[in-house]
Amino acid sequence: QQLVLDMDHAVKNARDEDEKKSLDFGAFVRLAPCYSGGGGGANSAIYKYFDDEIFATNAEFVYTFDAPKMFEEDEEELKCSVIVMTKTGHRAAMKELKKMVGN
């Protein structure tokens, strides 16, 4: 949440229009480690971190690919999801996360 607040502050306090445009990002990209869930669609990934699932459900789109093995003894096939969301999606995800953790 602090990320969006900082970005809004930077845009609000920009020196000129060019700086304002350069600071007003339209999308966020998050790389999320996950494992194959065996299902289809949005439920096909089991995320390593619970908040990534919330971000993915509020994303504009999600693309998942096979991640290279870090160690030969790694048994599970790690994947990586690219989660692309707007500020609106990010804010919605943060509201859901706040409800989950009670803050």
C-alpha positions in Angstrom: 0.0 0.0 0.0 2.8 2.4 0.8 4.1 2.0 -2.8 0.9 3.4 -4.2 0.8 6.2 -1.6 4.4 7.2 -2.4 3.6 7.2 -6.2 0.5 9.3 -5.7 2.6 11.8 -3.6 5.3 12.0 -6.2 2.8 12.7 -9.0 1.0 15.3 -6.9 4.3 17.1 -6.1 5.9 16.9 -9.5 7.6 20.0 -10.8 6.1 20.0 -14.2 3.8 18.0 -16.6 6.7 15.9 -18.0 7.8 14.8 -14.6 4.2 14.1 -13.6 3.7 11.9 -16.6 7.0 10.0 -16.0 5.9 9.2 -12.4 2.3 8.2 -13.1 2.7 4.4 -13.8 -0.3 2.7 -15.3 0.5 -0.8 -14.3 2.5 -2.9 -11.8 4.3 -6.1 -12.6 4.9 -8.6 -9.9 6.9 -11.8 -10.3 5.5 -14.5 -8.0 6.9 -18.0 -7.4 4.3 -20.7 -7.6 3.7 -24.4 -8.3 1.3 -26.1 -10.8 -2.1 -26.7 -9.3 -3.2 -29.0 -12.0 -6.4 -27.1 -12.6 -7.2 -24.7 -15.4 -7.6 -21.0 -15.6 -7.0 -18.7 -12.6 -6.7 -21.7 -10.2 -3.9 -23.4 -12.1 -1.2 -22.0 -9.8 -0.5 -22.6 -6.1 1.4 -19.5 -5.0 4.3 -19.7 -2.6 3.2 -16.6 -0.8 -0.5 -16.1 0.0 -0.6 -12.4 -0.9 0.3 -13.3 -4.5 -2.9 -15.2 -4.9 -4.8 -12.0 -3.9 -2.8 -9.9 -6.3 -3.4 -12.5 -9.1 -7.2 -12.4 -8.6 -7.2 -8.6 -8.9 -4.8 -8.5 -11.9 -5.5 -7.4 -15.4 -3.8 -10.6 -16.6 -1.5 -13.3 -15.3 1.1 -15.3 -17.3 2.8 -18.3 -15.8 6.0 -20.0 -17.1 8.4 -22.7 -16.0 11.2 -21.4 -13.8 14.6 -22.9 -14.0 15.6 -25.3 -11.2 17.9 -23.6 -8.7 19.3 -26.9 -7.4 19.3 -30.4 -9.0 17.8 -31.9 -5.8 14.7 -29.7 -6.1 11.8 -32.1 -6.6 8.9 -29.8 -7.3 8.8 -27.9 -10.6 8.8 -24.2 -9.6 6.9 -21.9 -11.9 6.8 -18.1 -12.0 3.7 -16.0 -12.5 3.9 -12.6 -14.0 1.1 -10.6 -12.3 0.1 -7.4 -14.1 -2.3 -5.1 -12.3 -3.4 -1.5 -12.4 -3.4 0.9 -9.4 -7.1 0.2 -9.0 -6.4 -3.6 -8.9 -3.5 -3.1 -6.5 -5.7 -1.0 -4.1 -8.5 -3.6 -4.3 -6.0 -6.4 -3.4 -4.6 -4.4 -0.5 -8.2 -4.0 0.9 -8.7 -7.7 0.7 -5.4 -8.4 2.4 -6.2 -5.9 5.2 -9.5 -7.8 5.8 -7.6 -11.1 5.9 -4.9 -10.0 8.4 -7.3 -7.8 10.5 -5.5 -4.4 10.1 
